[in-house]
Amino acid sequence: MMLRARLKPTGLPLREVNIWEDPDAAARVRAVADGNETVPTVFIGEHAMVNPTANRVMAAVRDHAPHLLPTRERSARWRRFFPQLR
């Protein structure tokens, strides 16, 4: 919940999946989390992060999916939350 709250103001598109209701999603998480069903596990394309900080997620978006970064209209708000990633 903390990660969601930290990422929501950024304007990034977020998709949440309940791995206990989706066996395929649970298997995907186990494949990258040493067999564990650790949440949150975040996927940005094929890049996976187990229990990441919001800063790590934002850095991964910049590296792996820059097209998902907020538009210029929202950039001031984004920088307010993540000034180190300017």
C-alpha positions as CSV (number, residue, x, y, z in Angstrom):
1,M,0.0,0.0,0.0
2,M,2.9,2.4,0.7
3,L,4.4,1.9,-2.7
4,R,1.0,2.5,-4.4
5,A,0.5,5.7,-2.3
6,R,3.9,6.9,-3.3
7,L,3.5,6.2,-7.0
8,K,-0.1,7.4,-7.5
9,P,0.7,11.1,-7.5
10,T,3.3,10.6,-10.3
11,G,0.7,10.0,-12.9
12,L,2.3,6.7,-14.0
13,P,-0.2,4.1,-15.3
14,L,-0.4,1.4,-12.6
15,R,-2.0,-2.0,-13.0
16,E,-2.5,-4.1,-9.9
17,V,-3.0,-7.8,-9.9
18,N,-4.0,-10.0,-7.0
19,I,-1.7,-12.9,-7.3
20,W,-3.8,-15.0,-5.0
21,E,-6.7,-14.8,-7.5
22,D,-4.5,-15.1,-10.6
23,P,-2.4,-18.3,-10.7
24,D,-0.4,-17.1,-13.8
25,A,0.5,-13.9,-12.0
26,A,1.5,-15.8,-8.9
27,A,3.8,-18.1,-11.0
28,R,5.4,-15.0,-12.7
29,V,6.1,-13.5,-9.2
30,R,7.5,-16.8,-7.9
31,A,9.8,-17.0,-10.9
32,V,11.5,-13.7,-10.0
33,A,11.2,-13.9,-6.2
34,D,13.1,-17.0,-5.5
35,G,10.0,-19.1,-5.3
36,N,8.2,-16.7,-3.0
37,E,4.9,-14.9,-3.5
38,T,6.3,-11.5,-2.5
39,V,4.3,-8.4,-2.9
40,P,4.8,-5.9,-4.2
41,T,6.6,-7.3,-7.1
42,V,6.7,-4.8,-9.9
43,F,7.2,-5.5,-13.6
44,I,8.1,-2.8,-16.0
45,G,8.1,-4.7,-19.3
46,E,10.2,-7.7,-18.6
47,H,12.2,-6.0,-15.8
48,A,11.1,-7.2,-12.4
49,M,11.7,-5.8,-9.0
50,V,10.8,-7.5,-5.7
51,N,9.6,-5.1,-3.0
52,P,11.1,-2.0,-4.6
53,T,11.1,1.5,-3.3
54,A,9.3,4.1,-5.3
55,N,12.6,5.6,-6.3
56,R,13.7,2.3,-7.7
57,V,10.5,2.0,-9.7
58,M,10.9,5.5,-11.1
59,A,14.5,4.9,-12.1
60,A,13.4,1.6,-13.8
61,V,10.7,3.4,-15.7
62,R,13.3,5.9,-16.9
63,D,15.5,3.1,-18.0
64,H,13.0,0.6,-19.4
65,A,9.9,2.5,-20.3
66,P,10.5,6.2,-20.6
67,H,7.3,6.5,-22.7
68,L,5.4,6.0,-19.4
69,L,6.9,9.1,-17.7
70,P,4.5,11.9,-17.0
71,T,3.8,14.5,-19.6
72,R,5.2,18.0,-19.3
73,E,2.0,19.3,-17.7
74,R,2.6,16.9,-14.8
75,S,6.4,17.1,-14.7
76,A,6.5,19.7,-11.9
77,R,4.4,17.5,-9.7
78,W,6.5,14.4,-10.6
79,R,9.7,16.3,-9.7
80,R,8.3,17.4,-6.4
81,F,7.9,13.7,-5.4
82,F,11.2,12.5,-7.0
83,P,13.6,15.4,-7.2
84,Q,16.7,13.1,-7.4
85,L,15.5,11.7,-10.7
86,R,15.4,14.9,-12.7
